[in-house]
Amino acid sequence: TDLGGDDADIDADTSTNAVLDLISRVGRKDNGKFFNIRVPAFDHRPAPFQYAGEEIPW
């Protein structure tokens, strides 16, 4: 997408693959929770630029 433009953290292909991975990992027990996607290159960056595939507070 063009939403982030040149300043976007990740490209659309990386984001799509990460979302599909997340969908395949969650189940009924995760209903009502919020997660960020997992992008290995962004695991250890400071929030909010961290994509570690973890549950996030809402």
C-alpha positions in Angstrom: 0.0 0.0 0.0 1.0 3.6 -0.2 -0.1 4.4 3.3 3.4 4.6 4.8 5.2 5.8 1.7 8.9 6.0 1.8 8.7 6.3 5.6 7.0 2.9 6.2 8.7 0.5 8.5 8.0 -2.6 6.4 6.8 -3.2 2.9 3.4 -4.7 2.0 4.8 -8.2 1.1 6.6 -8.5 4.5 3.5 -7.3 6.3 1.2 -9.7 4.5 3.4 -12.7 5.2 3.7 -11.7 8.9 -0.1 -11.3 9.2 -0.7 -14.7 7.6 1.9 -16.2 10.1 0.1 -14.6 13.0 -3.3 -15.9 11.8 -1.9 -19.4 11.6 -0.5 -19.2 15.2 -3.5 -18.0 17.2 -6.5 -19.9 18.3 -9.6 -19.7 20.4 -7.6 -18.9 23.6 -6.4 -15.7 21.9 -9.9 -14.3 21.2 -10.1 -10.7 22.4 -6.3 -10.2 22.5 -4.3 -7.8 20.5 -1.0 -8.9 18.8 1.6 -7.2 16.7 3.1 -9.0 13.8 6.5 -10.7 13.9 9.2 -9.3 11.6 12.6 -10.7 12.7 14.6 -7.6 11.7 12.4 -5.5 14.1 12.4 -7.8 17.1 14.6 -5.7 19.3 13.8 -2.2 18.2 12.2 0.2 20.7 8.4 0.5 20.8 6.4 1.4 18.8 8.7 0.2 16.0 9.0 -3.3 17.4 7.3 -6.2 15.6 8.0 -9.2 17.9 4.8 -11.1 17.4 3.7 -10.6 21.0 0.5 -9.8 22.7 0.3 -6.0 23.1 -1.7 -4.1 25.8 -4.8 -2.2 24.8 
